[in-house]
Amino acid sequence: MGNMGRFHADYLLKGEVAHAELAAVSDASSKSLESYAEQVAVFESCEEMVRSGKIDALLIATPHYFHTVQGIDALEQGLHVLTEKPISVHKADCERLLAAHKKPGQVFAAMFQLRTDPKYEKIKKLISSGEMGEIVRVNWINTDWFRTEAYYASGGWRATWKGEGGGVLLNQCPHNLDLLQWFCGMPSKVRGFAALGKYHDIEVEDDVSAYLEYPNGATGIFVTSTGEAPGTNRLEIAGSRGLLVLENGIISFTRNEKDMRKFCEESKIGFAKPDVWEVDIPYADTGAQHKRITQNFVDAIRDGVSLIAPAREGIRSVELANSILYSSLIGQTVELPLDSKAYEEKLKELIAESTHIKQTREVESDDFSKSFSK
Ligand SMILES: NC(=O)c1ccc[n+]([C@@H]2O[C@H](COP(=O)([O-])OP(=O)(O)OC[C@H]3O[C@@H](n4cnc5c(N)ncnc54)[C@H](O)[C@@H]3O)[C@@H](O)[C@H]2O)c1
């Protein structure tokens, strides 16, 4: 019942998710439970809540490492589970977590709410309908995740190898990395450059540039930072049928009249280029994305509707984050699928060798929703 737990509890208590009732909440800190005690059952132990018989489904919003242990426990107890992103800290933990999802009819979803954002829905549709042709390049400069020292000091687990297992790639970027793989699939090679504690007094990465290579030869660049203000958020996807750009909330699509590969082969003129059409892609801003994922989770349990973000797809953003960081740490290109054991060993080394002393302090209360209104 930290920032995210309270956020989810708020709309559930208001009855804004049909057919769902908040029956119980749990937190390791009893202080976080005080304001809920009069409304729902409260538990200081998640294990106890899972076995209480009071709940059918669990929404996990604890620090990332606990998603694995609490997820496995709840799945083994037969509960439906919706976990916050990232589904786990590293790929080996994702594999353990997903292996616990065995019971027929048991629903296991992940909170990738940006998949319900209308602008990203439109981009997904443009790609999967074949409108963009074959993807040849994707660039995402995603440096508008600015965070202050106070943010990092607000929780002892934050930005430590032991408590969080990574930095900007694992905390802020899971949504972007999920969308990247949702749009373009998984790369086959990754070369990452991740600076650790470049802009903040932290031991994990806060500034990253990565080069990605896809099985069809397409290339990608992903850049992110929590130290840059105002920062940029510009997504460019080049397909053989045109160029899509998303920036400042506007999607523009410059569509080649003829597939550029075909044009290249067939044109008799050296400097000719395909003619283009400028296409505006309007979309309605519906907001309330987290609630849509929670509603979809409930509908999947009750009516068997398809999940927007099945947990099994959550391993991909973790694998991307791990691969970028691993490549940077070993100074080499990493081939995917990532060797999950090798990465887990590397992370254990980082934890064992950590000498950074984490300073925490009370921070002024803030509008938490600013952290995900993008
Ligand atoms: N989907 C989104 O938009 C979004 C946004 C922010 C955070 N998140 C995710 O939500 C999760 C929580 O982030 P947050 O910002 O709310 O963190 P937070 O530090 O505000 O809250 C974490 C809470 O977990 C409690 N806790 C710690 N260990 C526990 C344990 N073993 N059992 C039970 N409770 C425990 C803490 O006491 C705290 O109240 C993270 O995984 C984060 O990535 C998702």
The ligand as an SDF file (V2000), in Angstrom:
LIG
                    3D

 44 48  0  0  0  0  0  0  0  0999 V2000
    2.0890    0.7710  -13.5980 N   0  0  0  0  0  0  0  0  0  0  0  0
    2.5530    1.9360  -13.2060 C   0  0  0  0  0  0  0  0  0  0  0  0
    2.2270    2.9800  -13.7720 O   0  0  0  0  0  0  0  0  0  0  0  0
    3.4570    2.0130  -12.0080 C   0  0  0  0  0  0  0  0  0  0  0  0
    3.8070    3.2760  -11.4820 C   0  0  0  0  0  0  0  0  0  0  0  0
    4.6260    3.3050  -10.3370 C   0  0  0  0  0  0  0  0  0  0  0  0
    5.0920    2.1180   -9.7710 C   0  0  0  0  0  0  0  0  0  0  0  0
    4.7620    0.9260  -10.3320 N   0  0  0  0  0  0  0  0  0  0  0  0
    5.2640   -0.3370   -9.7530 C   0  0  0  0  0  0  0  0  0  0  0  0
    4.6090   -0.5750   -8.5280 O   0  0  0  0  0  0  0  0  0  0  0  0
    5.5060   -1.2110   -7.6050 C   0  0  0  0  0  0  0  0  0  0  0  0
    5.5300   -0.4160   -6.3010 C   0  0  0  0  0  0  0  0  0  0  0  0
    6.0000    0.8800   -6.5670 O   0  0  0  0  0  0  0  0  0  0  0  0
    5.6190    2.1060   -5.6140 P   0  0  0  0  0  0  0  0  0  0  0  0
    6.0670    3.3270   -6.3070 O   0  0  0  0  0  0  0  0  0  0  0  0
    4.2020    1.9960   -5.1850 O   0  0  0  0  0  0  0  0  0  0  0  0
    6.5870    1.8290   -4.3680 O   0  0  0  0  0  0  0  0  0  0  0  0
    6.4000    2.3100   -2.8380 P   0  0  0  0  0  0  0  0  0  0  0  0
    7.7540    2.2320   -2.2250 O   0  0  0  0  0  0  0  0  0  0  0  0
    5.6470    3.5960   -2.8170 O   0  0  0  0  0  0  0  0  0  0  0  0
    5.4590    1.1840   -2.2060 O   0  0  0  0  0  0  0  0  0  0  0  0
    5.8690   -0.1220   -1.9650 C   0  0  0  0  0  0  0  0  0  0  0  0
    5.0810   -0.6470   -0.7800 C   0  0  0  0  0  0  0  0  0  0  0  0
    5.3840   -2.0370   -0.5990 O   0  0  0  0  0  0  0  0  0  0  0  0
    5.5090   -2.2970    0.8030 C   0  0  0  0  0  0  0  0  0  0  0  0
    6.3050   -3.5210    0.9510 N   0  0  0  0  0  0  0  0  0  0  0  0
    7.6420   -3.6600    0.8700 C   0  0  0  0  0  0  0  0  0  0  0  0
    7.9740   -4.9450    1.0070 N   0  0  0  0  0  0  0  0  0  0  0  0
    6.8280   -5.6430    1.1810 C   0  0  0  0  0  0  0  0  0  0  0  0
    6.5260   -7.0080    1.3920 C   0  0  0  0  0  0  0  0  0  0  0  0
    7.4750   -7.9310    1.4240 N   0  0  0  0  0  0  0  0  0  0  0  0
    5.2250   -7.3540    1.5430 N   0  0  0  0  0  0  0  0  0  0  0  0
    4.2530   -6.4230    1.5290 C   0  0  0  0  0  0  0  0  0  0  0  0
    4.4820   -5.1170    1.3420 N   0  0  0  0  0  0  0  0  0  0  0  0
    5.7670   -4.7310    1.1620 C   0  0  0  0  0  0  0  0  0  0  0  0
    6.1530   -1.0430    1.3470 C   0  0  0  0  0  0  0  0  0  0  0  0
    5.9210   -0.9150    2.7540 O   0  0  0  0  0  0  0  0  0  0  0  0
    5.4340    0.0420    0.5430 C   0  0  0  0  0  0  0  0  0  0  0  0
    4.2390    0.4670    1.1840 O   0  0  0  0  0  0  0  0  0  0  0  0
    6.8660   -1.2610   -8.2900 C   0  0  0  0  0  0  0  0  0  0  0  0
    7.1100   -2.5560   -8.7790 O   0  0  0  0  0  0  0  0  0  0  0  0
    6.7370   -0.2810   -9.4280 C   0  0  0  0  0  0  0  0  0  0  0  0
    7.5030   -0.6280  -10.5690 O   0  0  0  0  0  0  0  0  0  0  0  0
    3.9530    0.8590  -11.4250 C   0  0  0  0  0  0  0  0  0  0  0  0
  1  2  1  0
  2  3  2  0
  2  4  1  0
  4  5  1  0
  4 44  2  0
  5  6  2  0
  6  7  1  0
  7  8  2  0
  8  9  1  0
  8 44  1  0
  9 10  1  0
  9 42  1  0
 10 11  1  0
 11 12  1  0
 11 40  1  0
 12 13  1  0
 13 14  1  0
 14 15  2  0
 14 16  1  0
 14 17  1  0
 17 18  1  0
 18 19  2  0
 18 20  1  0
 18 21  1  0
 21 22  1  0
 22 23  1  0
 23 24  1  0
 23 38  1  0
 24 25  1  0
 25 26  1  0
 25 36  1  0
 26 27  1  0
 26 35  1  0
 27 28  2  0
 28 29  1  0
 29 30  1  0
 29 35  2  0
 30 31  1  0
 30 32  2  0
 32 33  1  0
 33 34  2  0
 34 35  1  0
 36 37  1  0
 36 38  1  0
 38 39  1  0
 40 41  1  0
 40 42  1  0
 42 43  1  0
M  CHG  2   8   1  16  -1
M  END
$$$$
